[in-house]
Amino acid sequence: MQTRSKTAAARNRLASKSESELAEPPLRIGCFNLNKFGKMRRNSDVTSVLLDVLKRYDLLLIMEPRTTTETNIDRLIQRLSKIDESSPFDYELSEAPCRMHGLKEQYCFFYR
């Protein structure tokens, strides 16, 4: 996952929330494969549809974002959080567990 300090900070933020600040039932969980998200994000129509779908969930697993930096994910999270500022998203991005032909397979969890 990301640096230990960022992960620890995320855990501390979650632990400091009161029960009333946590997600209300039902908890909406989704899983999507964003194969080559780095290239896909350039198309604003695709990004708009993606935001419209992702905003419906509280916890998301994003498979294969294939991004060399966290910038693309940061931008997506910022845009997603602007939709509902009272319930912003954060994320955890895995390291690439395997490398095949130069591709970096990663997993990313989005959560509110």
N, C-alpha and C positions, 0 to 999 in steps of 0.2 A: 504494500500500500504506500501512500505518500509518506513523507517524512514523519518520524515518530512524534515530533513536537506538534505537527498539524493534527495527527490522529489523536493525540492526547488532548489537545485543545477541543476537538470535536466531542470527545467523550465527556470532558468537563462541562461543556455547554449543555449536552443532553442530560447529564446528571443534575445540573442546577435547575432544570425546568421543573415546574410544579406539575402535578398530575393534570391540571386543567389546561396546561400549555401543550400537552402531547396530543397527537392525532386523535381525533374523535372517531368512534366506530361509525361505519365500517372502515377498516384500514384497506385502502385500495393499493394492490400490489401488481406491478407489471414487469414484463421482461421483453426486451426488444433487441434485435440484432441490427446495429447500425454499421454494417460493413462499409469500411472506408469513409467514415464520417468526415474526415478532413477534407475530402474532395466534395462530398455531398453538401456541406454547409455553404458552399459558394452559390448554390441555387436558392434564392430567397423564397421561391414558391415552396420548395421542399422543406425549408426551415420553418416556414409558417405552418404548414400542415403538421410537421413534427411537433412544434410547440403546442398546437391545438390538441394533439393526442396526449403528449406527456403531462400536460397540466392537470389531467384527470386523476393522477396517481399520487400516492403519498410516499411510496417506496418503489424504486425502479432498479432493475438490473439491466445495464446496457452492455451488450456483448460486441466485441470487435470494433471499438471506435477507431482503432489503428491511427492514433495520433502521436506524433513525435514530441509534442509539447502539450501542456495542459491548457494552453490558450484557447483552443477550440471549445473544450469542455467548459472552461470559465465563462466564455461568451454565452454559451447555451444556457448555463445556470443563471447568469445575470438576466438574460431575456425571460427565462422561465419564472424567475422570482419577481420580476416586474409585473407579471400578470396578476399575481395575488401577493402584494407586499406584506400582508398580515401573516402569511405562511410561506416564507422564503425557503428555497432549496439549498442544500449543500451537497457535497459529494466526496467519495473516496475512489481514487483511481489506482488500479493494481499496477504492479510492475509487469513487464511482459514475461509470462511464464515460459514461453517457448519462442524460439526464433526459427522460422523456416523461410528460406529464400529471401532473407532480409525483412520479412514482415514481422511486425510486433503485435501479437495477439494480446489484447488487454480486456479487462472487465472494469466496469465503473458502476458504482452504486450511487443513485440519487436518492436523497431522503429529505423530508421536511421535519 
